[in-house]
């Protein structure tokens, strides 16, 4: 058994981008029963990259997706400050978070947890835009 575990860990480490996940990697909002990844993807992404990141996220074996703009807005909480981002659940973000909600051709809604505002973002924009993934619990 130990040798299989060592082989598995060795394989995982050789793949590079895989990380060990723990219980604190998700948070379930008791009001909406949505389960959230507790951190964003950690780098600049455009809308398509953000959607792909969530679609391929393997956290707890579940299917993840980009949240709607309303789902993102439900996380805004001005009493919860983490590095200037006001967000519930201990979720860590580092930029404007993409939503799955289209605004108009070539734009999607993003949410800024610094000021609690929706913002229209061109879908090919990728400066300080992040993905936070969600799924039904």
Residue pairs with C-beta under 8 A, 6 or more apart in sequence:
12 18
12 20
21 59
21 60
24 38
24 90
25 37
25 38
25 39
25 59
25 60
26 35
26 36
26 37
26 38
26 59
26 60
27 35
27 36
27 38
27 89
27 90
27 91
28 34
28 35
28 36
28 137
29 35
29 36
29 74
29 75
29 88
29 89
31 74
32 71
32 74
33 136
33 137
34 67
34 71
34 134
34 135
34 136
34 137
35 60
35 62
35 134
35 135
35 136
35 137
36 67
36 75
36 89
36 91
36 132
36 133
36 134
37 57
37 59
37 64
37 91
37 132
37 133
37 134
38 89
38 90
38 91
38 92
39 91
39 92
39 93
39 132
40 91
40 92
40 93
40 94
40 95
40 97
40 130
40 131
40 132
41 50
41 53
41 130
41 131
41 132
42 94
42 130
43 130
44 95
44 126
44 127
44 128
44 129
44 130
45 53
45 98
45 126
45 129
45 130
45 131
46 123
46 124
46 125
46 126
46 129
47 98
47 108
47 121
47 123
47 124
47 125
47 129
48 123
49 126
49 131
50 66
50 98
50 129
50 130
50 131
51 65
51 66
51 98
51 100
51 131
53 131
53 133
54 64
54 65
54 66
54 131
54 133
54 134
55 63
55 64
55 65
57 64
57 133
59 133
62 135
63 135
64 133
64 134
64 135
65 100
65 133
65 134
65 135
66 98
66 99
66 100
66 131
66 133
66 134
67 99
67 100
67 132
67 133
67 134
68 99
68 100
68 101
69 99
69 101
69 109
69 111
69 118
70 101
71 99
71 134
72 97
72 99
72 111
72 132
73 111
73 116
73 118
75 87
75 88
75 89
75 91
75 113
76 86
76 87
76 88
76 111
76 113
76 116
77 86
77 87
77 88
78 86
78 116
79 86
80 86
80 87
80 88
82 90
82 91
82 92
83 92
83 94
84 114
85 92
85 93
85 94
85 113
85 114
86 113
86 114
86 116
87 93
87 113
91 132
93 113
93 130
93 132
94 128
94 130
95 128
95 129
95 130
96 110
96 111
96 112
96 119
96 121
96 128
96 129
96 130
97 110
97 111
97 112
97 113
97 129
97 130
97 131
97 132
98 108
98 110
98 121
98 129
98 130
98 131
99 108
99 109
99 110
99 111
100 108
101 108
101 109
102 108
102 109
103 109
103 120
104 120
106 122
106 123
106 124
107 120
107 121
107 122
107 123
108 120
108 121
108 123
109 118
109 119
109 120
109 121
110 118
110 119
110 120
110 121
110 129
111 117
111 118
111 119
112 118
112 119
121 129
